[in-house]
Amino acid sequence: MLILDGDHKEQILHTEKGIPHVYINDRPVETAFLGSSTPGDWALGDFWGPVADETRNWLDHLSTGRKCFLATPEDARRNLEISLGIEAAVERGAPVSLPLG
């Protein structure tokens, strides 16, 4: 069996002094997973990680109403339709028409 930990929780830090919470300012936590999570982690006074910019933009949108530049539900649906169309075309060995019916 092979288990891949995509959340990188294999390193744990516990401190009674507390460290900054990843998402909530002024709320320290005593225990944290040290591996970078997909959204990102706080480091050097800023938020870093694979999708840190996207996460920051979403949190700013939720907390301040700032314009969100991430995909809309319509964008996501179109992307899913295209992905499913690619899979269907490969399975059939022929082009398919979108939207799938």
C-alpha positions, 0 to 999 in steps of 0.5 A: 500500500502506498499512502500519499499525504497531500496535506503535509501533516507529518511534522507537528509543532506544539508550543505554549507560547503560541504561533499565529493562526493561518487565517485568523489574525490575533488568534494564536494556536499552540499546535500546528502542522509544519508542512505547507498546506495547499492554501499556504502558510504564514511566513516572514509576516506574509502568506505563502504557498501553492495557492496563497494568492488565490486564497488571499483574494478569496478571503479579502472578497469575503471579509471586505467585499473586494472584487474576487478575480477567481473563476466564477461558477460559470467558468468552473462549469465550462471548465468541467464540461471541457474536461468531461468532453476530452475524456468522452472523446478519448473513450469514443476515439472521436470528436464530441460536441459540447455541451454534452447531452 
